[in-house]
Amino acid sequence: MTASKPFPGLADVPTVIEAGVPGYDVASWERAAAPAKTPRPVIDKVRAALVKALATPQCRSATPSSA
C-alpha cells in the first residue's frame, strides 16, 4: 500500500511507511487512451462513461484527493 494513509478497503495491509520505509511518498496518475483514428462518437461515449463513473460516491471515496 503506497498511500500515506491506510485504505479502508485494505485495512489489514500496512502502508509502505508502516512497513518500515520512513518518508516514502509517491504521486501517480491514471489515464485512458484509444487507438489513433478511433471515431469521435466512440471517444465521446467512453469519456462520458468515465466521467460518470468517476463522479460516483464509491469512486470519489476511494481517491486520496477526496479524503
Secondary structure, DSSP 8 states (H G I E B T S, - for coil): --SSS--GGGTTS--TTTTT-TT------------TT--HHHHHHHHHHHHHHHTSHHHHHTSGGG-
